[in-house]
Amino acid sequence: MAQVEFKPFIPYDYESLTVGSAVVSLTSSKFASLASLSLRAFITLESAPIRFRIDGAGNPTATEGHLLETNQNLMLEGYECLNQFRAIRTTGVDGILKITYEKQ
């Protein structure tokens, strides 16, 4: 029987990203060169609600996309999810994303 090895995710970078009235994405230079690895991003939202999409088929709007409320967490796994993440604020107040990038 083959032995299964579990490798932990290791934090390697961090950023704070303001989500305003224009659509924003994660900073690709934080993860693009590591696309061949198992990647994920642990995200916490502060300040105000946002909407986001990760399907790559379009951008979120103030009324369309997944709703993320203040103080909620989100875990994105895999290069495609990180690369396709798009967010926008839902009110007149900017949201602030705190993001820790991890690799395996």
N, C-alpha and C positions, 0 to 999 in steps of 0.2 A: 504494500500500500504506500502510495506517495505521501510524503510529509508535506503539510501545508504550513507555510510561513506567513505570519501576519506582520506587516510592517506598519509602524505608527506614522501618522502624518506629522510633519515637522514645520512649525511656523518659520517663514523665511522673509516676509516683508509685510508692510502695513501702509495704509493710507487713509486719509480723511477726505471724503468727496462730498461737495455741496450739490444737492439736487434742486435745481431752480425751475424756471419756466421753460427752459430749453432742455431737450432730451440729452442726457449724459450717459456715458458708458464707463466701465471700469478702465483703468489705465493699462493698456495692452502691454506696455513695456515691463509691467510687473510680472507677467506670466507668459508672454508669447514665446520666449526663448526656451521655455520648459514644456512646450506642448506635448512632447513625447512621454512625459511623466504623469502620474496620477496627481491631479491638482484639485484644490477646493478653496473656497473663500468663505470665511465666517464673517457675517455682516450684522451689525447692530444699527438700527435707525434711531436718531435723536432729532428733536426739534419739531417735526411736523410730518404728517402722513405723505406717502408717495405711492405711485403706481409703477409697476415694472412688467417687462416682458422678457422672456428668454428664448422664444421660438424662432427668432431671426426673420420672421415674416412681416414685421412692421414695428412701428414705435408705439409706446404707450401714450395715452393722453390723460388729461386730468380726470376723465371719467371712464377710461378703458384700460384694461390690464389688471394684473393682480394687485390688490391693495395691501400695503405694508403699513401698519400703524406704528406710531411712536413707541419706542422701547421694545419692539419686537425684534427677533433675530431671524436670520435667513442663512441657510447653508447652501452654497452652490457647489456642485461637484462636476468636474470634468472641464476640459479646455473649451468645448463648444458652449457650455452654459456660461462660463466666465466671459467668453468672447462675444456672445450674443446678448448679454445683459444690457438692458436699456431702462432708464428710469426718468420720471418727471414728477414734480410736486403736484399735489391735488388742490392746494389752497394758495393764498398769497404769501405764505411763509415757506421759506426753503427748508428742506430736510437735510440732515447731515448723516452720511453713512460712515461708520467706522468699520474698516475692512482689514482683516488679517488673512494673508495668503499663506497657504500650506501646501507642501509637496510630500510625496511619498517616495 
